[in-house]
Amino acid sequence: MIHVCYGLHDKDGRYSKFTGTSMLSIFENVTLPPPSVTIHILHDNTLSYANWQNFIYIAGKYGQRVEFHNVEQLCADKIQFLQEKLSTYLNTRFSIGAFYRLMIKHIGLANISKMIYLDADTIVNLDLKEMWDYPMYGSKIAAVPEWEATRTYMITDKYVLHNALVEKENYLCSGVIMMNLDELGENFFYEGVNWLAENLQCESPDQDILNYFFTI
C-alpha cells in the first residue's frame, strides 16, 4: 500500500478541489491493482461535508482509499502551541494548513513507516510507485532541490540562504517529500515551531523549517 498525505485548511471551501485533482492524477497513473493507494487528508474543521463526500467519491471511483485526520481534534495541544508561538505570523502571512505536515507523527498512524507528502497543487503524471519504492537508507526525509529557475527568481532573498544556513543549490522543495516516519523525531514539530518563532524573518515557514533541519 502506498500512503500519500495532504494538508488541508479550506476556509472558503474552494481549496479542496485542488487536492481532489491531485488525488485523481495519482489514481490515473498508478499501475498496481487497487486498492494500492491510501490518501490521508490532514484537515481541520474547515473541511465541509460536501468536499468530504467528494474525496470519498474520487477514491471510490478508482477503488482506492481515503482516510481523514482532523488535526484540530487529534492535535489540539499542538495547534494551541502553534497559535501561541506564531499568532501574528499565521494571521498575516500563511495558512495554518502549511504546518499540518509537521504533525504527521501525531495523528495516530499505526503500522505505517513511510508517507509521501504532496502539496495540493501537485499534478502526478508518473507512477507514484517508483517514488514509493526508492530506498531511504535511514534518512528522515527524501526530497529534491528546488528547480534552478525557482532558486534564481524566488528564493534568492530567503533568510536561511542569506545566513548561510542552507546552500542555495541544496534548498529543497517542500511540496513533494517522502517521510521516514520511523526515523522522524517525536519532538520535530515542537523543535520546528520553536525555531521558526526565533527566526521570523523566514518567508516560507514549513519549507524553511524542513530545510534548516534536514538539508545537507
C-alpha positions in Angstrom: 0.0 0.0 0.0 1.3 3.5 -1.0 0.5 6.1 1.6 0.1 9.8 0.5 -0.9 12.8 2.6 -2.1 16.3 2.0 -2.5 19.2 4.5 -5.9 21.0 4.1 -7.2 24.2 5.5 -10.1 25.3 3.4 -11.8 28.3 5.0 -13.7 29.4 1.9 -14.4 25.9 0.6 -12.5 26.4 -2.7 -9.2 24.7 -1.9 -10.4 21.1 -1.7 -10.8 20.9 -5.5 -7.1 21.2 -6.0 -6.5 18.4 -3.5 -9.1 16.3 -5.3 -7.4 17.0 -8.7 -4.1 15.9 -7.3 -5.6 12.7 -5.9 -7.2 11.9 -9.2 -3.8 12.3 -11.0 -2.3 9.8 -8.7 -5.1 7.3 -9.3 -4.9 7.7 -13.1 -1.2 6.8 -13.2 -0.6 4.2 -10.5 -0.1 0.7 -12.1 -0.7 -1.5 -9.0 -4.1 -3.1 -8.9 -6.5 -1.3 -6.5 -6.6 -0.8 -3.6 -3.0 0.2 -3.8 -3.1 3.8 -2.6 -4.4 5.3 0.6 -4.8 9.1 0.7 -4.5 10.7 4.1 -6.2 14.1 4.4 -4.8 16.1 7.3 -7.6 18.6 7.7 -9.4 20.8 10.3 -13.0 21.9 10.9 -12.9 23.9 7.7 -13.4 20.8 5.6 -17.1 20.8 4.5 -19.3 17.7 4.4 -19.7 18.2 0.7 -16.0 18.2 0.0 -15.6 15.2 2.4 -18.0 13.3 0.2 -16.2 14.4 -3.0 -13.0 12.9 -1.7 -14.7 9.7 -0.9 -16.3 9.6 -4.3 -13.0 10.1 -6.1 -11.2 7.4 -4.2 -14.1 5.0 -4.6 -14.4 5.6 -8.3 -10.8 4.2 -8.6 -11.1 1.5 -6.0 -8.6 3.4 -3.8 -8.8 4.5 -0.1 -9.0 7.8 1.6 -8.7 8.5 5.4 -9.5 11.7 7.2 -7.4 13.0 10.1 -8.8 16.1 11.9 -5.7 17.7 13.3 -7.8 20.3 15.1 -9.1 17.4 17.3 -6.2 15.0 17.2 -3.5 17.6 17.8 -5.4 20.3 19.7 -2.5 20.9 22.0 -0.1 21.4 19.1 -2.5 23.7 17.4 -2.7 25.8 20.5 1.1 25.8 20.8 1.5 26.8 17.2 -1.0 29.7 17.6 0.6 30.9 20.8 4.1 30.9 19.3 3.2 32.2 15.8 -0.1 34.1 16.2 1.0 37.2 14.3 2.8 35.2 11.6 -0.2 32.9 11.0 -2.7 35.8 10.8 -0.7 37.9 8.3 1.3 35.6 6.0 0.4 31.9 5.8 -2.4 29.4 6.2 -2.1 27.2 9.3 -2.6 24.3 6.9 1.1 24.6 5.8 2.1 23.3 9.2 -0.1 20.1 9.3 2.5 18.0 7.5 4.8 18.7 10.5 2.3 16.9 12.8 2.4 13.7 10.8 3.8 11.8 13.8 1.0 12.7 16.0 -2.2 11.8 14.1 -2.3 8.1 15.2 -0.9 6.3 12.1 -0.4 2.7 13.1 2.0 0.4 11.3 2.8 3.0 8.6 6.5 3.6 8.4 6.6 5.9 5.3 4.5 8.6 3.9 4.6 10.7 0.7 3.5 14.3 1.3 2.3 16.3 -1.7 1.2 20.0 -2.0 -2.4 20.2 -3.2 -1.3 21.9 -6.5 0.8 18.9 -7.5 -0.2 17.0 -10.6 1.3 13.5 -10.7 1.9 12.3 -14.3 4.0 9.2 -13.5 3.5 6.1 -11.5 4.0 7.0 -7.8 5.2 3.5 -7.1 8.6 4.4 -8.5 9.0 7.1 -5.8 7.5 4.9 -3.1 10.0 2.1 -3.8 13.0 4.4 -3.7 15.3 3.4 -0.7 15.7 6.0 2.0 18.8 4.4 3.6 17.8 5.5 7.1 17.3 9.2 6.1 14.5 11.1 7.8 13.1 12.6 4.6 13.7 12.3 0.8 13.4 15.4 -1.3 14.9 17.2 -4.3 16.3 20.7 -4.6 14.1 23.4 -6.0 14.3 24.0 -9.7 17.1 26.2 -10.9 14.5 28.8 -12.1 12.9 28.8 -8.7 16.3 29.2 -7.0 17.1 32.1 -9.3 13.8 34.1 -9.2 12.0 33.1 -6.0 14.4 32.0 -3.2 17.4 34.3 -3.7 16.5 36.5 -0.7 15.4 33.8 1.7 16.6 34.1 5.3 18.1 30.6 5.5 20.2 31.3 2.4 21.4 34.8 3.4 22.5 33.5 6.8 24.3 30.5 5.2 22.1 28.0 7.0 21.5 26.2 3.7 23.4 26.2 0.5 21.3 27.7 -2.4 21.8 24.7 -4.7 20.6 22.3 -1.9 17.5 24.3 -0.9 14.9 21.5 -1.0 11.4 21.6 -2.5 8.8 21.1 0.3 5.9 20.3 -2.0 7.0 16.7 -2.7 8.5 14.8 0.2 8.8 11.3 1.3 9.0 11.0 5.1 10.5 8.1 7.0 8.1 8.1 10.0 10.3 5.6 11.9 13.2 8.0 11.9 11.4 11.3 12.2 11.7 12.5 15.8 8.7 12.7 18.1 9.6 16.3 19.0 10.2 17.6 15.5 7.0 19.6 15.4 7.9 21.5 18.6 11.5 22.0 17.6 10.5 23.3 14.2 7.9 25.8 15.6 10.3 27.0 18.3 13.0 27.5 15.7 10.6 29.5 13.4 9.4 31.6 16.4 13.1 32.7 16.8 13.6 33.3 13.1 10.5 35.1 12.0 12.4 36.6 9.0 11.8 33.3 7.2 9.5 33.8 4.2 8.3 30.2 3.8 7.6 28.7 7.2 7.2 24.9 6.6 9.8 24.9 3.8 12.4 26.8 5.8 11.9 24.5 8.8 12.4 21.4 6.7 15.5 22.9 5.0 17.0 24.0 8.3 16.6 20.6 9.9 17.1 18.2 7.0 19.1 19.8 4.2 22.7 18.6 4.0 
